[in-house]
Amino acid sequence: MAVRAVRGAVQLERDESGHMRQQVSELLTAILERNALVPDDLISVWFTATPDLHSDFPAVAARELGITDVPLICAQELDIEGAMPRVVRILAHVETELPKSGVAHVYLGAAASLRKDIAQ
């Protein structure tokens, strides 16, 4: 079993708690499904949000999915002029049999343009 990092991102339409929870839940669920992972495979998850998001902690969505015994942390992205607004990113450390080349990084909606080189 190897430790791998899985990336993902989603751009929110608006800064609203319920919307953030729904979008982050969708992103985290897609990361798990596309990599054939279950919550027990998660080691830790980093969530970042652009500085224009204030309505909630992205990690709340993971807790609402039942991911309760995994260390989660939220941080703010750098405030870079011209950067895509309203983006939540995920960096999940997982235990998996997948080789690095087999990991599916998930970029939903407009966020797919952030990493065209690795977005699935």
CNS distance restraints for C-alpha pairs under 8 A (distance, minus, plus):
assign (resid   1 and name CA) (resid  95 and name CA) 6.13 0.50 0.50
assign (resid   1 and name CA) (resid  96 and name CA) 5.52 0.50 0.50
assign (resid   1 and name CA) (resid  97 and name CA) 5.23 0.50 0.50
assign (resid   2 and name CA) (resid  95 and name CA) 5.50 0.50 0.50
assign (resid   2 and name CA) (resid  96 and name CA) 5.48 0.50 0.50
assign (resid   2 and name CA) (resid  97 and name CA) 6.04 0.50 0.50
assign (resid   2 and name CA) (resid  98 and name CA) 7.70 0.50 0.50
assign (resid   3 and name CA) (resid  93 and name CA) 6.65 0.50 0.50
assign (resid   3 and name CA) (resid  94 and name CA) 5.48 0.50 0.50
assign (resid   3 and name CA) (resid  95 and name CA) 4.65 0.50 0.50
assign (resid   3 and name CA) (resid  96 and name CA) 6.41 0.50 0.50
assign (resid   4 and name CA) (resid  93 and name CA) 5.70 0.50 0.50
assign (resid   4 and name CA) (resid  94 and name CA) 5.33 0.50 0.50
assign (resid   4 and name CA) (resid  95 and name CA) 6.34 0.50 0.50
assign (resid   4 and name CA) (resid  96 and name CA) 6.89 0.50 0.50
assign (resid   4 and name CA) (resid 100 and name CA) 6.92 0.50 0.50
assign (resid   4 and name CA) (resid 103 and name CA) 7.93 0.50 0.50
assign (resid   5 and name CA) (resid  91 and name CA) 6.52 0.50 0.50
assign (resid   5 and name CA) (resid  92 and name CA) 5.54 0.50 0.50
assign (resid   5 and name CA) (resid  93 and name CA) 4.56 0.50 0.50
assign (resid   5 and name CA) (resid  94 and name CA) 6.26 0.50 0.50
assign (resid   6 and name CA) (resid  31 and name CA) 7.58 0.50 0.50
assign (resid   6 and name CA) (resid  90 and name CA) 7.84 0.50 0.50
assign (resid   6 and name CA) (resid  91 and name CA) 5.70 0.50 0.50
assign (resid   6 and name CA) (resid  92 and name CA) 5.12 0.50 0.50
assign (resid   6 and name CA) (resid  93 and name CA) 6.43 0.50 0.50
assign (resid   6 and name CA) (resid  94 and name CA) 7.47 0.50 0.50
assign (resid   6 and name CA) (resid 103 and name CA) 6.73 0.50 0.50
assign (resid   6 and name CA) (resid 104 and name CA) 7.12 0.50 0.50
assign (resid   6 and name CA) (resid 105 and name CA) 5.70 0.50 0.50
assign (resid   7 and name CA) (resid  89 and name CA) 7.48 0.50 0.50
assign (resid   7 and name CA) (resid  90 and name CA) 5.63 0.50 0.50
assign (resid   7 and name CA) (resid  91 and name CA) 4.76 0.50 0.50
assign (resid   7 and name CA) (resid  92 and name CA) 6.51 0.50 0.50
assign (resid   7 and name CA) (resid 105 and name CA) 4.99 0.50 0.50
assign (resid   7 and name CA) (resid 106 and name CA) 6.48 0.50 0.50
assign (resid   8 and name CA) (resid  27 and name CA) 7.11 0.50 0.50
assign (resid   8 and name CA) (resid  31 and name CA) 7.25 0.50 0.50
assign (resid   8 and name CA) (resid  89 and name CA) 5.66 0.50 0.50
assign (resid   8 and name CA) (resid  90 and name CA) 5.03 0.50 0.50
assign (resid   8 and name CA) (resid  91 and name CA) 6.69 0.50 0.50
assign (resid   8 and name CA) (resid 105 and name CA) 5.61 0.50 0.50
assign (resid   8 and name CA) (resid 106 and name CA) 4.51 0.50 0.50
assign (resid   8 and name CA) (resid 107 and name CA) 5.09 0.50 0.50
assign (resid   8 and name CA) (resid 108 and name CA) 7.82 0.50 0.50
assign (resid   9 and name CA) (resid  27 and name CA) 7.10 0.50 0.50
assign (resid   9 and name CA) (resid  87 and name CA) 6.77 0.50 0.50
assign (resid   9 and name CA) (resid  88 and name CA) 5.58 0.50 0.50
assign (resid   9 and name CA) (resid  89 and name CA) 4.19 0.50 0.50
assign (resid   9 and name CA) (resid  90 and name CA) 6.05 0.50 0.50
assign (resid   9 and name CA) (resid 106 and name CA) 6.67 0.50 0.50
assign (resid   9 and name CA) (resid 107 and name CA) 4.82 0.50 0.50
assign (resid   9 and name CA) (resid 108 and name CA) 6.35 0.50 0.50
assign (resid   9 and name CA) (resid 111 and name CA) 5.92 0.50 0.50
assign (resid   9 and name CA) (resid 112 and name CA) 7.72 0.50 0.50
assign (resid  10 and name CA) (resid  23 and name CA) 7.11 0.50 0.50
assign (resid  10 and name CA) (resid  24 and name CA) 7.31 0.50 0.50
assign (resid  10 and name CA) (resid  27 and name CA) 6.84 0.50 0.50
assign (resid  10 and name CA) (resid  87 and name CA) 5.68 0.50 0.50
assign (resid  10 and name CA) (resid  88 and name CA) 5.57 0.50 0.50
assign (resid  10 and name CA) (resid  89 and name CA) 6.63 0.50 0.50
assign (resid  10 and name CA) (resid 107 and name CA) 6.01 0.50 0.50
assign (resid  10 and name CA) (resid 108 and name CA) 5.06 0.50 0.50
assign (resid  10 and name CA) (resid 109 and name CA) 6.57 0.50 0.50
assign (resid  10 and name CA) (resid 110 and name CA) 7.29 0.50 0.50
assign (resid  10 and name CA) (resid 111 and name CA) 5.19 0.50 0.50
assign (resid  10 and name CA) (resid 112 and name CA) 7.96 0.50 0.50
assign (resid  11 and name CA) (resid  85 and name CA) 7.31 0.50 0.50
assign (resid  11 and name CA) (resid  86 and name CA) 5.51 0.50 0.50
assign (resid  11 and name CA) (resid  87 and name CA) 4.33 0.50 0.50
assign (resid  11 and name CA) (resid  88 and name CA) 6.46 0.50 0.50
assign (resid  11 and name CA) (resid 108 and name CA) 7.46 0.50 0.50
assign (resid  11 and name CA) (resid 109 and name CA) 6.94 0.50 0.50
assign (resid  11 and name CA) (resid 110 and name CA) 6.26 0.50 0.50
assign (resid  11 and name CA) (resid 111 and name CA) 5.52 0.50 0.50
assign (resid  12 and name CA) (resid  19 and name CA) 7.48 0.50 0.50
assign (resid  12 and name CA) (resid  20 and name CA) 6.74 0.50 0.50
assign (resid  12 and name CA) (resid  23 and name CA) 7.03 0.50 0.50
assign (resid  12 and name CA) (resid  86 and name CA) 5.30 0.50 0.50
assign (resid  12 and name CA) (resid  87 and name CA) 6.10 0.50 0.50
assign (resid  12 and name CA) (resid  88 and name CA) 7.61 0.50 0.50
assign (resid  13 and name CA) (resid  86 and name CA) 7.26 0.50 0.50
assign (resid  14 and name CA) (resid  19 and name CA) 7.29 0.50 0.50
assign (resid  14 and name CA) (resid  86 and name CA) 7.16 0.50 0.50
assign (resid  15 and name CA) (resid  19 and name CA) 7.40 0.50 0.50
assign (resid  15 and name CA) (resid  20 and name CA) 7.00 0.50 0.50
assign (resid  15 and name CA) (resid  52 and name CA) 7.70 0.50 0.50
assign (resid  15 and name CA) (resid  53 and name CA) 5.58 0.50 0.50
assign (resid  15 and name CA) (resid  54 and name CA) 6.82 0.50 0.50
assign (resid  15 and name CA) (resid  55 and name CA) 5.93 0.50 0.50
assign (resid  15 and name CA) (resid  86 and name CA) 7.15 0.50 0.50
assign (resid  16 and name CA) (resid  20 and name CA) 6.06 0.50 0.50
assign (resid  16 and name CA) (resid  55 and name CA) 5.46 0.50 0.50
assign (resid  16 and name CA) (resid  56 and name CA) 7.68 0.50 0.50
assign (resid  17 and name CA) (resid  21 and name CA) 6.19 0.50 0.50
assign (resid  17 and name CA) (resid  55 and name CA) 5.02 0.50 0.50
assign (resid  17 and name CA) (resid  56 and name CA) 5.30 0.50 0.50
assign (resid  18 and name CA) (resid  22 and name CA) 6.19 0.50 0.50
assign (resid  19 and name CA) (resid  23 and name CA) 6.13 0.50 0.50
assign (resid  20 and name CA) (resid  24 and name CA) 5.94 0.50 0.50
assign (resid  20 and name CA) (resid  55 and name CA) 7.95 0.50 0.50
assign (resid  20 and name CA) (resid  56 and name CA) 7.33 0.50 0.50
assign (resid  20 and name CA) (resid  58 and name CA) 6.84 0.50 0.50
assign (resid  20 and name CA) (resid  61 and name CA) 7.96 0.50 0.50
assign (resid  21 and name CA) (resid  25 and name CA) 5.87 0.50 0.50
assign (resid  21 and name CA) (resid  58 and name CA) 6.63 0.50 0.50
assign (resid  21 and name CA) (resid  60 and name CA) 6.87 0.50 0.50
assign (resid  21 and name CA) (resid  61 and name CA) 4.78 0.50 0.50
assign (resid  22 and name CA) (resid  26 and name CA) 6.19 0.50 0.50
assign (resid  22 and name CA) (resid  61 and name CA) 7.20 0.50 0.50
assign (resid  23 and name CA) (resid  27 and name CA) 6.22 0.50 0.50
assign (resid  24 and name CA) (resid  28 and name CA) 6.04 0.50 0.50
assign (resid  24 and name CA) (resid  58 and name CA) 6.50 0.50 0.50
assign (resid  24 and name CA) (resid  61 and name CA) 6.08 0.50 0.50
assign (resid  24 and name CA) (resid  62 and name CA) 7.86 0.50 0.50
assign (resid  24 and name CA) (resid  88 and name CA) 7.36 0.50 0.50
assign (resid  25 and name CA) (resid  29 and name CA) 5.96 0.50 0.50
assign (resid  25 and name CA) (resid  61 and name CA) 5.29 0.50 0.50
assign (resid  25 and name CA) (resid  62 and name CA) 6.51 0.50 0.50
assign (resid  25 and name CA) (resid  65 and name CA) 7.16 0.50 0.50
assign (resid  26 and name CA) (resid  30 and name CA) 6.09 0.50 0.50
assign (resid  27 and name CA) (resid  31 and name CA) 6.24 0.50 0.50
assign (resid  27 and name CA) (resid 106 and name CA) 7.24 0.50 0.50
assign (resid  27 and name CA) (resid 107 and name CA) 7.83 0.50 0.50
assign (resid  27 and name CA) (resid 108 and name CA) 7.01 0.50 0.50
assign (resid  28 and name CA) (resid  32 and name CA) 6.32 0.50 0.50
assign (resid  28 and name CA) (resid  62 and name CA) 7.40 0.50 0.50
assign (resid  28 and name CA) (resid  90 and name CA) 7.95 0.50 0.50
assign (resid  29 and name CA) (resid  33 and name CA) 6.10 0.50 0.50
assign (resid  30 and name CA) (resid  34 and name CA) 5.84 0.50 0.50
assign (resid  30 and name CA) (resid 106 and name CA) 7.01 0.50 0.50
assign (resid  31 and name CA) (resid  35 and name CA) 6.21 0.50 0.50
assign (resid  31 and name CA) (resid  37 and name CA) 7.98 0.50 0.50
assign (resid  31 and name CA) (resid 104 and name CA) 7.30 0.50 0.50
assign (resid  31 and name CA) (resid 105 and name CA) 6.97 0.50 0.50
assign (resid  31 and name CA) (resid 106 and name CA) 5.97 0.50 0.50
assign (resid  32 and name CA) (resid  36 and name CA) 5.95 0.50 0.50
assign (resid  32 and name CA) (resid  37 and name CA) 4.67 0.50 0.50
assign (resid  32 and name CA) (resid  38 and name CA) 6.23 0.50 0.50
assign (resid  32 and name CA) (resid  39 and name CA) 7.76 0.50 0.50
assign (resid  33 and name CA) (resid  37 and name CA) 6.17 0.50 0.50
assign (resid  33 and name CA) (resid  38 and name CA) 7.98 0.50 0.50
assign (resid  34 and name CA) (resid 104 and name CA) 6.22 0.50 0.50
assign (resid  35 and name CA) (resid 103 and name CA) 6.35 0.50 0.50
assign (resid  35 and name CA) (resid 104 and name CA) 5.97 0.50 0.50
assign (resid  37 and name CA) (resid  41 and name CA) 6.08 0.50 0.50
assign (resid  37 and name CA) (resid  42 and name CA) 8.00 0.50 0.50
assign (resid  37 and name CA) (resid  96 and name CA) 7.63 0.50 0.50
assign (resid  38 and name CA) (resid  42 and name CA) 7.41 0.50 0.50
assign (resid  39 and name CA) (resid  67 and name CA) 6.26 0.50 0.50
assign (resid  41 and name CA) (resid  94 and name CA) 5.44 0.50 0.50
assign (resid  41 and name CA) (resid  95 and name CA) 5.13 0.50 0.50
assign (resid  41 and name CA) (resid  96 and name CA) 6.97 0.50 0.50
assign (resid  42 and name CA) (resid  70 and name CA) 6.67 0.50 0.50
assign (resid  42 and name CA) (resid  92 and name CA) 7.03 0.50 0.50
assign (resid  42 and name CA) (resid  93 and name CA) 6.15 0.50 0.50
assign (resid  42 and name CA) (resid  94 and name CA) 4.54 0.50 0.50
assign (resid  42 and name CA) (resid  95 and name CA) 6.54 0.50 0.50
assign (resid  43 and name CA) (resid  70 and name CA) 6.27 0.50 0.50
assign (resid  43 and name CA) (resid  71 and name CA) 7.22 0.50 0.50
assign (resid  43 and name CA) (resid  92 and name CA) 7.50 0.50 0.50
assign (resid  43 and name CA) (resid  93 and name CA) 5.33 0.50 0.50
assign (resid  43 and name CA) (resid  94 and name CA) 5.23 0.50 0.50
assign (resid  43 and name CA) (resid  95 and name CA) 6.99 0.50 0.50
assign (resid  44 and name CA) (resid  70 and name CA) 5.68 0.50 0.50
assign (resid  44 and name CA) (resid  71 and name CA) 4.94 0.50 0.50
assign (resid  44 and name CA) (resid  72 and name CA) 5.87 0.50 0.50
assign (resid  44 and name CA) (resid  92 and name CA) 5.93 0.50 0.50
assign (resid  44 and name CA) (resid  93 and name CA) 5.35 0.50 0.50
assign (resid  44 and name CA) (resid  94 and name CA) 7.29 0.50 0.50
assign (resid  45 and name CA) (resid  70 and name CA) 7.58 0.50 0.50
assign (resid  45 and name CA) (resid  71 and name CA) 6.55 0.50 0.50
assign (resid  45 and name CA) (resid  72 and name CA) 4.94 0.50 0.50
assign (resid  45 and name CA) (resid  73 and name CA) 6.60 0.50 0.50
assign (resid  45 and name CA) (resid  90 and name CA) 6.85 0.50 0.50
assign (resid  45 and name CA) (resid  91 and name CA) 5.76 0.50 0.50
assign (resid  45 and name CA) (resid  92 and name CA) 4.31 0.50 0.50
assign (resid  45 and name CA) (resid  93 and name CA) 6.23 0.50 0.50
assign (resid  46 and name CA) (resid  72 and name CA) 5.97 0.50 0.50
assign (resid  46 and name CA) (resid  73 and name CA) 5.10 0.50 0.50
assign (resid  46 and name CA) (resid  74 and name CA) 6.02 0.50 0.50
assign (resid  46 and name CA) (resid  75 and name CA) 7.63 0.50 0.50
assign (resid  46 and name CA) (resid  90 and name CA) 5.65 0.50 0.50
assign (resid  46 and name CA) (resid  91 and name CA) 5.07 0.50 0.50
assign (resid  46 and name CA) (resid  92 and name CA) 6.26 0.50 0.50
assign (resid  47 and name CA) (resid  58 and name CA) 6.36 0.50 0.50
assign (resid  47 and name CA) (resid  59 and name CA) 6.64 0.50 0.50
assign (resid  47 and name CA) (resid  72 and name CA) 7.55 0.50 0.50
assign (resid  47 and name CA) (resid  73 and name CA) 6.08 0.50 0.50
assign (resid  47 and name CA) (resid  74 and name CA) 4.67 0.50 0.50
assign (resid  47 and name CA) (resid  75 and name CA) 6.29 0.50 0.50
assign (resid  47 and name CA) (resid  88 and name CA) 6.82 0.50 0.50
assign (resid  47 and name CA) (resid  89 and name CA) 5.62 0.50 0.50
assign (resid  47 and name CA) (resid  90 and name CA) 4.70 0.50 0.50
assign (resid  47 and name CA) (resid  91 and name CA) 6.60 0.50 0.50
assign (resid  48 and name CA) (resid  58 and name CA) 7.69 0.50 0.50
assign (resid  48 and name CA) (resid  74 and name CA) 5.52 0.50 0.50
assign (resid  48 and name CA) (resid  75 and name CA) 4.69 0.50 0.50
assign (resid  48 and name CA) (resid  76 and name CA) 5.21 0.50 0.50
assign (resid  48 and name CA) (resid  77 and name CA) 5.81 0.50 0.50
assign (resid  48 and name CA) (resid  88 and name CA) 5.58 0.50 0.50
assign (resid  48 and name CA) (resid  89 and name CA) 5.12 0.50 0.50
assign (resid  48 and name CA) (resid  90 and name CA) 6.56 0.50 0.50
assign (resid  49 and name CA) (resid  53 and name CA) 6.33 0.50 0.50
assign (resid  49 and name CA) (resid  58 and name CA) 7.61 0.50 0.50
assign (resid  49 and name CA) (resid  74 and name CA) 7.67 0.50 0.50
assign (resid  49 and name CA) (resid  75 and name CA) 6.56 0.50 0.50
assign (resid  49 and name CA) (resid  76 and name CA) 5.07 0.50 0.50
assign (resid  49 and name CA) (resid  77 and name CA) 5.64 0.50 0.50
assign (resid  49 and name CA) (resid  86 and name CA) 7.20 0.50 0.50
assign (resid  49 and name CA) (resid  87 and name CA) 5.73 0.50 0.50
assign (resid  49 and name CA) (resid  88 and name CA) 4.46 0.50 0.50
assign (resid  49 and name CA) (resid  89 and name CA) 6.40 0.50 0.50
assign (resid  50 and name CA) (resid  76 and name CA) 5.85 0.50 0.50
assign (resid  50 and name CA) (resid  77 and name CA) 4.94 0.50 0.50
assign (resid  50 and name CA) (resid  78 and name CA) 7.15 0.50 0.50
assign (resid  50 and name CA) (resid  79 and name CA) 7.06 0.50 0.50
assign (resid  50 and name CA) (resid  85 and name CA) 6.53 0.50 0.50
assign (resid  50 and name CA) (resid  86 and name CA) 5.75 0.50 0.50
assign (resid  50 and name CA) (resid  87 and name CA) 5.54 0.50 0.50
assign (resid  50 and name CA) (resid  88 and name CA) 6.70 0.50 0.50
assign (resid  51 and name CA) (resid  76 and name CA) 6.11 0.50 0.50
assign (resid  51 and name CA) (resid  77 and name CA) 6.48 0.50 0.50
assign (resid  51 and name CA) (resid  78 and name CA) 7.45 0.50 0.50
assign (resid  51 and name CA) (resid  79 and name CA) 6.24 0.50 0.50
assign (resid  51 and name CA) (resid  86 and name CA) 7.89 0.50 0.50
assign (resid  52 and name CA) (resid  85 and name CA) 6.92 0.50 0.50
assign (resid  52 and name CA) (resid  86 and name CA) 6.08 0.50 0.50
assign (resid  53 and name CA) (resid  86 and name CA) 5.99 0.50 0.50
assign (resid  53 and name CA) (resid  87 and name CA) 7.98 0.50 0.50
assign (resid  56 and name CA) (resid  60 and name CA) 7.60 0.50 0.50
assign (resid  57 and name CA) (resid  74 and name CA) 6.71 0.50 0.50
assign (resid  58 and name CA) (resid  62 and name CA) 7.71 0.50 0.50
assign (resid  58 and name CA) (resid  74 and name CA) 6.85 0.50 0.50
assign (resid  58 and name CA) (resid  88 and name CA) 7.32 0.50 0.50
assign (resid  59 and name CA) (resid  63 and name CA) 6.60 0.50 0.50
assign (resid  59 and name CA) (resid  72 and name CA) 6.42 0.50 0.50
assign (resid  59 and name CA) (resid  73 and name CA) 6.91 0.50 0.50
assign (resid  59 and name CA) (resid  74 and name CA) 6.61 0.50 0.50
assign (resid  60 and name CA) (resid  64 and name CA) 6.22 0.50 0.50
assign (resid  61 and name CA) (resid  65 and name CA) 6.35 0.50 0.50
assign (resid  62 and name CA) (resid  66 and name CA) 6.66 0.50 0.50
assign (resid  62 and name CA) (resid  67 and name CA) 5.45 0.50 0.50
assign (resid  62 and name CA) (resid  68 and name CA) 7.73 0.50 0.50
assign (resid  63 and name CA) (resid  67 and name CA) 4.93 0.50 0.50
assign (resid  63 and name CA) (resid  68 and name CA) 5.48 0.50 0.50
assign (resid  79 and name CA) (resid  83 and name CA) 7.72 0.50 0.50
assign (resid  87 and name CA) (resid 111 and name CA) 7.47 0.50 0.50
assign (resid  98 and name CA) (resid 102 and name CA) 5.50 0.50 0.50
assign (resid  98 and name CA) (resid 103 and name CA) 6.33 0.50 0.50
assign (resid  99 and name CA) (resid 103 and name CA) 6.79 0.50 0.50
assign (resid 104 and name CA) (resid 118 and name CA) 7.95 0.50 0.50
assign (resid 104 and name CA) (resid 119 and name CA) 7.52 0.50 0.50
assign (resid 104 and name CA) (resid 120 and name CA) 6.01 0.50 0.50
assign (resid 105 and name CA) (resid 118 and name CA) 6.28 0.50 0.50
assign (resid 105 and name CA) (resid 119 and name CA) 5.48 0.50 0.50
assign (resid 105 and name CA) (resid 120 and name CA) 5.91 0.50 0.50
assign (resid 106 and name CA) (resid 112 and name CA) 7.91 0.50 0.50
assign (resid 106 and name CA) (resid 119 and name CA) 5.69 0.50 0.50
assign (resid 106 and name CA) (resid 120 and name CA) 5.80 0.50 0.50
assign (resid 107 and name CA) (resid 111 and name CA) 5.41 0.50 0.50
assign (resid 107 and name CA) (resid 112 and name CA) 4.57 0.50 0.50
assign (resid 107 and name CA) (resid 114 and name CA) 7.91 0.50 0.50
assign (resid 107 and name CA) (resid 115 and name CA) 7.69 0.50 0.50
assign (resid 107 and name CA) (resid 119 and name CA) 5.62 0.50 0.50
assign (resid 107 and name CA) (resid 120 and name CA) 7.12 0.50 0.50
assign (resid 108 and name CA) (resid 112 and name CA) 5.74 0.50 0.50
assign (resid 111 and name CA) (resid 115 and name CA) 7.81 0.50 0.50
assign (resid 112 and name CA) (resid 116 and name CA) 6.21 0.50 0.50
assign (resid 112 and name CA) (resid 119 and name CA) 6.04 0.50 0.50
assign (resid 115 and name CA) (resid 119 and name CA) 5.73 0.50 0.50
